[in-house]
Amino acid sequence: MTTHQPDHSPVVPAVPTSPPLVAVVGATGKSGRRVAARLTAAGVPVRPVSRSTDVRLDWDDPTTWAPAVAGADAVYVAVAPDLAAPGIPEVVADFARVAAREGVQRFVLLSGRGEPEAQRAEHLVAGVFPARTVVRCAWFAQNFSESFLLGTVLDGVAFLPVSGVVEPFVDLEDVAEVAVAALTEPGHEGRVYELTGPRLLTFGEALAEIGTASGRDVRLQTVTGDEFAAGLTAEGLPSDAVDLVRYLFEEVLDGRNAHLAPGVREALGREPRDFAEFVRREAAAWSAPSGSPSAATFSEVH
């Protein structure tokens, strides 16, 4: 019969593990603040990074790049006003190279659907950070509730250089959820997720749904590109932002994006949120009086 001998070997305490640090570049923007909030709610340490945060990142000052990502396991990158802005693709690729050198394992890049320069940026980033994940988005539904289109909704008439073009507006809550999954879970490396909503809408139809939910009389008035640009300038948008938005309306919104994509389902295993859900959830945004100063706010847009 064998006798059990007590184990007198020393007990080694378990080493506590902590969630990896995620740097969120553009943490004050529409997508970045949602990504940061979801990470924080999940108990993931977040380093918000922008020109105005404690740890600064200035795209015009490469000396700020390494400190912004030092010690981070993952980085989310949203560029305002847009990844397709002149010179940005090369800058973001250089930043990705710095992130890789600093030991970053996951690099999630917000991109715009149907924008050749944004797709060029994706390619350049992949060349220096092959494991990057691209979150390529249709137009944000939230452009109607917290960005440059809010003022037109509050005024009751949206003066836009569009007519019958359709767009699969994507909810930023879906964008943030996909980004957080790519930042914190394995299996998203090297993927390009093209995110859209579940149906196509004209801008007039989108405004009609907003009007029904908010009780406002909101309609679309088609204008020329020059008239549209003049209106944005009058609302206080800087000239580079005006040029970018005009480009997006007049060139990207030419029908090239008039189809749905499966990115939300591929990344999350579920269907994307519908525009109607966004409208119900954000209805309070359209309760402000006409001429609200928030109409001129502007960050990343697709």
Buried (B, 14 or more C-beta within 10 A) or exposed (E): EEEEEEEEEEEEEEEEEEEBBBBBBBBBBBBBBBBBBBBBEEEBBBBBBBBEBEBEBEBEEEEBBBEBBBEBBBBBBBBBBBBBBEEBBEBBBBBBBBBBEBEBBBBBBBBBBBBEBBBBBBEBBBEBBEBBBBBBBBBBBBBBBBBBBBBBBBBBEBBBBBEEBBBBBBBBBBBBBBBBBBBBEEEBEEBBBBBBBBBBBBBBBBBBBBBEBBEBEBEBEBBEEEEBBBBBEEBBBEEEBBBBBBBBBBEBBEEEBBEBBEBBBBBBEEEBBBBBBBBEBBBEBBEBEEEBEEBBBBBBBB
